[in-house]
Amino acid sequence: MRIRVTDVLDLLVAGLNFEQILDEMPDLEREDIVASGFWTKCRIWSGKTSWQLLPTPQRASTIQ
C-alpha cells in the first residue's frame, strides 16, 4: 500500500505519536515515519516545496 508523506505529516501535526500513527496505519514501520520527516527536511532545504504553489491573497483571485 502506498502512503503519502503528507498523510504521515498530517497525523504528526495533529498530535499523534509514533505508536498512534502505527496503529492508524499498520502498513507503516517506525523507520517510515522517520523517513517522512527526513524527506520533508530535504525538500525544504533544497527549495523544492509545494508550499510555493499555494495560493496567496495576491494570487488567489487569478486562480479559477
Backbone hydrogen bonds in HBPLUS format (Angstrom, degrees):
<---DONOR---> <-ACCEPTOR-->    atom                        ^
c    i                          cat <-CA-CA->   ^        H-A-AA   ^      H-
h    n   atom  resd res      DA  || num        DHA   H-A  angle D-A-AA Bond
n    s   type  num  typ     dist DA aas  dist angle  dist       angle   num
A0007-ASP N   A0004-ARG O   3.06 MM   3  5.27 130.0  2.32  99.4 112.2     1
A0008-VAL N   A0004-ARG O   3.37 MM   4  6.84 153.8  2.45 147.2 153.0     2
A0008-VAL N   A0005-VAL O   3.07 MM   3  5.23 116.2  2.50 100.0 114.9     3
A0009-LEU N   A0005-VAL O   2.89 MM   4  6.20 165.0  1.92 158.6 163.2     4
A0010-ASP N   A0006-THR O   2.85 MM   4  5.93 153.5  1.92 141.9 149.0     5
A0011-LEU N   A0007-ASP O   3.26 MM   4  6.50 151.9  2.34 140.3 146.4     6
A0012-LEU N   A0008-VAL O   3.07 MM   4  6.42 154.7  2.14 148.5 155.8     7
A0013-VAL N   A0009-LEU O   2.83 MM   4  6.05 165.2  1.85 158.0 161.7     8
A0014-ALA N   A0010-ASP O   2.94 MM   4  6.07 141.9  2.08 137.8 148.5     9
A0016-LEU N   A0011-LEU O   3.09 MM   5  5.68 155.0  2.15 164.5 156.6    10
A0015-GLY N   A0012-LEU O   2.96 MM   3  5.25 154.9  2.02 105.5 113.5    11
A0021-ILE N   A0017-ASN O   2.99 MM   4  6.28 156.7  2.04 157.4 164.7    12
A0022-LEU N   A0018-PHE O   2.88 MM   4  6.14 158.4  1.93 153.9 160.0    13
A0023-ASP N   A0019-GLU O   2.96 MM   4  6.20 145.2  2.08 142.5 151.9    14
A0024-GLU N   A0020-GLN O   2.93 MM   4  6.13 149.4  2.02 141.0 149.7    15
A0025-MET N   A0021-ILE O   2.78 MM   4  5.96 148.8  1.87 150.6 159.1    16
A0028-LEU N   A0025-MET O   3.01 MM   3  5.80 165.8  2.03 126.7 131.2    17
A0032-ASP N   A0029-GLU O   2.85 MM   3  5.28 135.3  2.05 110.6 123.4    18
A0033-ILE N   A0030-ARG O   3.04 MM   3  5.36 124.6  2.36 104.1 117.4    19
A0034-VAL N   A0030-ARG O   3.14 MM   4  6.53 162.9  2.17 155.4 159.9    20
A0035-ALA N   A0031-GLU O   2.86 MM   4  5.98 155.1  1.92 142.1 149.7    21
A0036-SER N   A0032-ASP O   2.95 MM   4  6.15 141.9  2.10 138.2 147.7    22
A0037-GLY N   A0033-ILE O   3.24 MM   4  6.63 154.9  2.31 148.0 153.0    23
A0038-PHE N   A0034-VAL O   2.99 MM   4  6.31 159.0  2.03 151.0 157.4    24
A0039-TRP N   A0035-ALA O   2.81 MM   4  5.93 162.7  1.84 150.2 154.8    25
A0040-THR N   A0036-SER O   3.04 MM   4  6.18 159.4  2.08 143.9 149.5    26
A0041-LYS N   A0037-GLY O   2.96 MM   4  6.20 161.0  2.00 148.9 154.0    27
A0042-CYS N   A0038-PHE O   2.97 MM   4  6.22 161.8  2.00 152.5 157.0    28
A0043-ARG N   A0039-TRP O   2.96 MM   4  6.24 154.6  2.02 149.0 156.0    29
A0044-ILE N   A0040-THR O   2.96 MM   4  6.22 158.5  2.00 154.0 159.5    30
A0045-TRP N   A0041-LYS O   2.96 MM   4  6.17 171.5  1.97 156.4 158.5    31
A0046-SER N   A0042-CYS O   2.94 MM   4  5.99 142.2  2.08 141.1 151.3    32
A0048-LYS N   A0043-ARG O   3.01 MM   5  5.16 131.8  2.25 154.4 158.3    33
A0047-GLY N   A0044-ILE O   3.09 MM   3  5.20 149.3  2.19 101.8 111.2    34
A0053-LEU N   A0050-SER O   2.82 MM   3  5.34 156.4  1.88 114.3 122.3    35
A0054-LEU N   A0051-TRP O   3.12 MM   3  5.24 162.2  2.16 105.9 111.5    36
A0059-ARG N   A0056-THR O   2.96 MM   3  5.20 122.8  2.29 104.5 119.4    37
A0060-ALA N   A0056-THR O   2.72 MM   4  5.64 139.3  1.89 163.5 176.5    38
A0062-THR N   A0059-ARG O   2.88 MM   3  5.41 150.0  1.97 116.6 126.1    39
A0063-ILE N   A0060-ALA O   3.24 MM   3  5.43 155.4  2.31 104.4 111.6    40
